[in-house]
C-alpha cells in the first residue's frame, strides 16, 4: 500500500473508532459441562461432556447461548440457565426467584416425548444456539427474577460475573441434569478498542515505512 493509501486508511479507522458506541460491550461467559458438577437428583455418573458460550449484549439486551455436547446417555429434552453458585442446587440457592431460561427446545417438551418422538428433542451429541431477547434493561417477567435489588440487565451481569449462573442438560436417565457447567466471565474487547489497536499497529507500520533510512553506499577503494 502506498503512502496516500495508508493515510486514507488511518483516517477511516479513526472515524470508525470515534463512531463506536461509548458504553456498548459484549461479555462472554464460558463453561465446560461435566457430570461431576451436577448436584441435583443425587448427581450424575455420565461420561458425557459439553461446552457453552453465553454472550451478553448490554446494548441490545440479549442473551445468546451456544452449546455443544457429546456422549449423552440419550436425547436431551431440556437445557437451562439456572441461578445457583457452583456445587449448590438451584432449589437451595433461591427456590422462588432464581434466574431460569430454557436454552434448548421448548419447556413443553418432556422426557416422554424424547422416547416416543425423537424429533422433539436433540440427539445425544450435537449443538444448539439460542437468543433470549430481554426487555430494555429491565426485569425478565414472572418466574425469571434474579433476587437482586432491581432485576435489571446489570443484575444479570452481576450474577454472571459472580459465578452464580450455570447451564445444564437433562435426559431421561438424568431428569435432574446429566451434565452441568458453571459459567465464568471473559471480557470481549469493544469495537472501539479493536479499531484503536489496529490503528496503532498501522500507524507504527507507516512510521517505520516513512523513517526507514537509506542503505549506506559502498565505500570506494582509493
Secondary structure, 3 states (H helix, E strand, C coil): CCHHHHHHHHHHHHHHHHHCCCCCCEEEEEEEEEHHHCCHHHCCCCCCEEEEEEEEECCCCEEEEEEEEECCCCCEEEEEEEECCCCCCHHHHCCCCCCEEECCCCCCCCHHHHHHCHHHCECCCEEEEEEEECCCCCCCCCCCCCCCCCCCHHHHHHHHHCCCEEEEEEECCCCCCCEEEECEEEECCCHHHHHHHHHHHHHHHHHHHHHCCCCCCCCCCC
